[in-house]
């Protein structure tokens, strides 16, 4: 049985098949709703149910009116009216499942590996800067990783993998990867992409390997010669955690963006900015009313940034996030 999903205060409506989530139905119908993990952890897809009923794999039975409902986990049991934080018309998502070959694995930091994958000859990966892919593990489970290369480098994929204790990919499978090893991936996923319909200056906010999608966004902007001011705030505990700081500094020195590294637990010889990365943004700018913010990395950071930036005048529609949450300790991203 199909259900009709209507969006409150709009003329948007689409069908949702039995057993299908509201997020999947929206994508299939050509609408984009902000989301990140697709597992009910990051809350990026959170919205309201104005009327109707359904069941969430995370929140249980849902009966409208209800707020703070995770649309990525909600399966309707009746026609439904929803109130997502944002919904836009877009071409229906076309995803590919590919068997990619490991070309190189390097380790720029003690707890970070960079995995370079090659596509089969003649095959190209189509994605937007900032999106992610899913790696299928041997037992059929999946892990999400952002693509760190820009879209024009479409014959290969670069992944930045943080080593998570007990992680089935990052601490298990990763150790066994040699050149030529095959990985099955599906792509693309995610809505963490630069909004080209705006000319507002951009704040890029990253912690840890949240730098990966930021790298893709910046290198894509450089390639396309976008004329928008970009400022990157990259937060970490120690300087060695800024594992590609030289690249970010090169962008800074070349005038492509402003780079502000921020350390929360620096050594005594650190002369740069200290503290929490989102608080450094507020110290520098005060009001955020004229900006767009793209925050990626630790979910505690993305949540704190969202709350404090809205209080500092940032419109909710100008905040975009991709929260990295761990699949092996919760249902989402390692």
C-alpha positions, 0 to 999 in steps of 0.5 A: 500500500502506498501513502501520500506524504504532503509537506505543510504550507506548500504544494509539495506531495509525493508517494511513499511505498509500504515499508519505505522511509519518508526520506527515501520516498522524498529522494526517489520523488526528486526532493532533497531533505537535509540528512547525514547519517541515515541511521537516526543518530545525527538528527540532521533530518529531524522535522515535524509530523503535522498529521498522520501516523507511522513507526520509527525504527529509533523513536517507536510509534509516531502520531501527529502532531509530533516534533523532532521526528527523524525522517530517515527512520520514519515509515508511514502507516497512513497518509501523512503531512510533514514539516521538514526543516528544509525541502528542495526540488532536485533531480531524483538521486541516481546511485551506483554500486561499484567494485573499486580497487585499493591503489594506495593507503597512507597514514598522515597521522597516528589515527588517520589513514588516507585510502586511495581507490581506483574505479574500473577502466572507463567508469566514472563516479558522479557526485557533488563535492561534500557527499559520501559513499557507503562501503559494504563489509563482508557481513553486508553491513555498511560504513559511511565515508566522505569523498575527499577528492573533488568531483572532477577527479572522477576516476578515483576516490580518496577517503580519510579514515579515522581509526576508531577502537574496535571499528570493524572497518577502520581497525579491522578491514583497513589493516588488511587492505593491500594494493589491488584489494577490492571494495564494494561501494555505493554512491553518492549519499548526502546533502552536505554540498555548497549551495550555489544559489547563494553568494554569501561568504562561507564558513567551513567548520571542521573537526578531525576527518570532517576535513575530508568533505571540506577538502572536496568542497574547497578544491571544487570551488577552486576548480570552478573559480567560485567568487565567494569568500571561504574561511576554514576553521579546522579544530583538533586537540593537538597540532599533529591531528591537523593531518593535512594542515600544509595543504590548508595553509597552501590554500591560505597562502594562495589566496583561495581561502582563509585558514584558521587552525584551532587547538583545544589541547595544544603544546606549550609551543603552540602560538595559534588559536586555542579553545573550541573551534565554533567559539573561535568563529564567534570570537572572530565574527560576533554576528553571523547574520550574513554568512552560510556555515558548513560544519562537519565532524564531531556531532558534539561540535556540529550541535554546539555550533548550530545552537550558538550560531543561531543565537548569533543571528545565523538563519537556520536555512544557512546552517548545513552539517554532516555529523560523523557518528560511529557505526560500531557504537551507534547506528551511523558513521565511523 
